[in-house]
Amino acid sequence: MTSTAGKELTHKPLKEEIYDALHRQIIAGKYSTGEWLRQEEIAGQMGVSMTPVREALDLLVAKGIAERVPYRGVRVREMSTKDIIEAYGLRLMLEALIAREAAANITPEQAEELQSIMDEMDRHVELNEMPQERQLSREFHAAIADATGNDLLIQLYAIVSNAFPDWLLYEALFRKPELLAGSVAQTHDEHTAILEALKNKDGDTAVKASLEHVMESGKWLEVHLNVPSKLLREQEKQVSHLIKKSK
């Protein structure tokens, strides 16, 4: 596989530069799901030693984008329909719990942090900036989890969010760039609705906005990853009463 990854490096710690470059390539579809990420090959392409490449691969595994296979190496994570459905259902449930607890416990400083993340996201709207936008979106949701003050809930959310195949959804934007502007605008509006509800300490509205935000991802799973709609709707039914309650 030919690569221009070395040209994409910036001025971060080397392992993070390599991680960012590989991340960009994965969501751009240059690496397919299940494809092996060979340390020697990547090191040669980028003109770096093996150590930062290994550390970058560890970051990809930690983020849930890649998986380590014993005695074989690291490959772009393959996800079955069962994996995706399970991650989707758990994320719906956790987002609801987190939204309600965050609305009750969020501090003004934490609300300001969320606004800062959103402002930074607004500066990353080009197609080649989608890895940064994706990371900032993760930081936005992780910061909401932090606002709950519930350590176990924070840990559970980190596990489930890493299992959620959002990088595959971002890959769809590279295949259909005409969707980019609408997707970015919709994400901004949905994040704004969540943040406003949290600022107002309105748990019901925060739950509703958070679940509707994740359900938009469910539509993308159906359209772009061919996840059966019946399975997605079954997961959504498990939390639909929470949306009705919050109206």
C-alpha positions in Angstrom: 0.0 0.0 0.0 1.4 3.4 -1.0 1.2 6.1 1.6 1.8 9.8 2.0 1.4 9.6 5.8 4.9 11.0 6.4 3.8 14.2 4.8 0.9 14.5 7.2 3.0 14.7 10.4 2.6 17.8 12.5 4.3 19.1 15.7 3.0 16.8 18.4 4.9 14.1 20.2 6.0 11.6 17.5 3.7 8.8 18.6 0.7 11.2 18.5 1.7 12.4 15.0 1.9 8.9 13.8 -1.4 8.0 15.5 -3.1 11.1 13.8 -1.7 10.2 10.4 -2.9 6.5 10.7 -6.2 7.7 12.0 -6.7 9.9 9.0 -5.9 7.1 6.7 -8.2 4.7 8.4 -11.3 6.9 8.3 -10.4 7.9 4.7 -10.6 4.3 3.8 -6.9 3.9 2.9 -6.8 1.0 5.3 -9.7 -1.4 5.2 -11.3 -3.1 8.2 -9.3 -6.2 9.1 -6.2 -4.9 7.3 -2.9 -5.4 9.2 -1.0 -2.4 10.4 2.6 -3.5 9.9 5.1 -1.7 12.2 8.1 -2.1 9.8 6.1 -0.9 6.8 4.7 2.1 8.6 8.0 3.0 10.1 9.6 2.9 6.6 6.9 5.0 5.0 7.1 7.7 7.7 10.9 7.6 8.1 10.7 6.9 11.9 11.9 4.2 14.2 9.7 1.3 15.3 9.2 2.5 18.9 6.9 5.5 18.2 5.0 3.4 15.6 4.4 0.7 18.2 3.2 3.4 20.7 0.9 4.8 18.0 -0.6 1.4 17.3 -1.1 1.0 21.1 -3.1 4.3 21.0 -5.2 3.0 18.1 -6.0 -0.1 20.0 -6.8 1.9 23.2 -9.2 4.1 21.1 -11.0 1.0 19.8 -10.0 1.7 16.2 -7.6 -1.2 15.9 -7.3 -4.6 17.6 -4.3 -6.6 18.7 -4.3 -10.2 17.7 -1.9 -12.4 19.9 1.2 -13.5 18.0 0.1 -11.8 14.8 0.1 -8.0 15.3 -2.4 -5.1 15.0 -5.1 -4.7 12.5 -7.9 -2.3 11.8 -10.8 -3.5 13.9 -13.4 -5.7 12.4 -16.9 -5.3 13.8 -19.7 -7.7 13.3 -23.3 -6.6 13.2 -23.7 -8.1 16.7 -20.7 -6.0 18.0 -22.2 -2.8 16.5 -25.7 -3.4 17.9 -24.4 -4.2 21.4 -22.3 -1.0 21.4 -25.2 1.0 20.1 -27.6 -0.2 22.7 -25.2 0.3 25.6 -24.3 3.8 24.4 -28.0 4.7 24.3 -28.5 3.6 27.9 -25.3 5.2 29.2 -26.0 8.5 27.3 -29.4 8.8 29.1 -27.9 8.1 32.5 -25.0 10.5 31.9 -27.2 13.3 30.6 -29.4 13.2 33.7 -26.6 13.0 36.2 -24.5 15.6 34.4 -27.5 18.0 34.4 -27.7 17.7 38.1 -24.0 18.0 38.9 -22.3 20.1 36.1 -20.4 23.1 37.3 -20.1 26.4 35.4 -16.4 25.6 34.7 -17.4 22.3 33.2 -20.0 24.0 31.0 -17.3 26.4 29.8 -15.1 23.5 28.9 -17.8 22.0 26.8 -18.4 25.3 25.1 -14.6 25.6 24.4 -14.6 22.1 22.8 -17.6 23.0 20.6 -15.8 26.3 19.6 -12.8 24.2 18.6 -14.9 21.8 16.6 -16.3 24.7 14.7 -12.8 25.4 13.5 -12.4 21.9 12.0 -15.0 21.5 9.3 -13.0 20.5 6.2 -12.9 16.9 5.0 -9.2 16.4 5.9 -10.0 17.7 9.4 -12.5 15.0 10.2 -10.1 13.0 12.5 -9.6 16.1 14.6 -13.4 16.7 14.6 -14.0 13.1 15.6 -11.5 13.4 18.5 -13.1 16.6 19.7 -16.6 15.1 19.5 -15.3 12.2 21.7 -13.8 14.8 24.1 -17.1 16.6 24.2 -19.0 13.5 25.3 -16.3 12.4 27.7 -16.4 15.8 29.4 -20.2 15.4 29.9 -19.5 12.0 31.5 -16.8 13.7 33.7 -19.5 16.2 34.8 -21.5 13.4 36.4 -18.8 13.0 39.1 -19.6 9.2 39.0 -16.3 7.4 38.5 -17.8 4.1 37.6 -20.1 5.6 35.0 -17.2 7.5 33.6 -15.2 4.3 33.2 -18.1 2.4 31.7 -18.7 5.2 29.2 -15.0 5.2 28.1 -15.3 1.4 27.4 -18.5 1.7 25.4 -17.5 4.8 23.4 -14.3 3.1 22.4 -16.4 0.2 21.1 -18.8 2.4 19.1 -17.8 2.3 15.4 -17.9 6.1 14.8 -14.7 6.0 12.7 -16.6 3.9 10.2 -19.3 6.5 10.0 -16.7 9.2 9.4 -15.3 7.1 6.5 -18.7 7.5 4.8 -18.0 11.2 4.6 -14.9 10.5 2.5 -17.0 8.3 0.2 -19.7 10.9 0.0 -18.2 14.3 0.7 -21.4 16.0 -0.3 -22.8 14.9 3.1 -20.1 16.8 5.0 -21.6 20.3 5.4 -24.9 18.9 6.5 -23.3 16.5 8.9 -21.1 19.1 10.6 -24.0 21.5 10.9 -26.3 18.9 12.4 -23.7 17.8 14.9 -23.2 21.4 16.0 -26.9 21.9 16.5 -27.3 18.6 18.5 -24.3 19.4 20.7 -25.7 22.9 21.3 -29.1 21.5 22.4 -27.3 19.1 24.8 -25.1 21.9 26.3 -28.0 24.3 26.7 -30.0 21.7 28.6 -27.0 20.9 30.8 -26.5 24.6 31.5 -30.1 25.0 32.5 -29.9 21.9 34.8 -32.8 20.4 32.8 -32.3 16.7 33.1 -35.3 15.7 31.0 -34.3 17.8 28.0 -30.7 16.8 28.3 -31.8 13.1 28.1 -34.0 13.8 25.1 -31.3 15.8 23.3 -28.6 13.2 24.0 -30.7 10.2 22.9 -31.8 11.9 19.7 -28.1 12.7 19.0 -27.1 9.1 19.3 -30.1 8.0 17.3 -28.9 10.1 14.4 -25.8 7.9 14.5 -28.2 5.0 14.3 -29.6 6.3 11.0 -26.0 6.4 9.7 -25.4 2.9 10.9 -28.4 1.8 8.9 -27.7 3.7 5.7 -23.9 3.5 5.5 -23.0 0.3 7.3 -26.1 -1.7 6.3 -27.0 -2.5 9.9 -30.5 -3.9 9.9 -33.1 -1.3 10.9 -35.1 -3.8 12.9 -32.1 -4.4 15.2 -31.5 -0.7 15.7 -35.1 0.0 16.4 -35.2 -2.8 19.0 -32.4 -1.1 20.9 -34.1 2.3 20.6 -37.3 0.9 22.1 -35.4 0.1 25.3 -34.9 3.8 25.9 -37.9 5.3 24.1 -39.8 5.8 27.3 -37.1 8.1 28.5 -37.7 10.4 25.6 -41.4 10.4 26.2 -40.9 11.2 29.8 -38.6 14.1 29.0 -41.0 15.8 26.6 
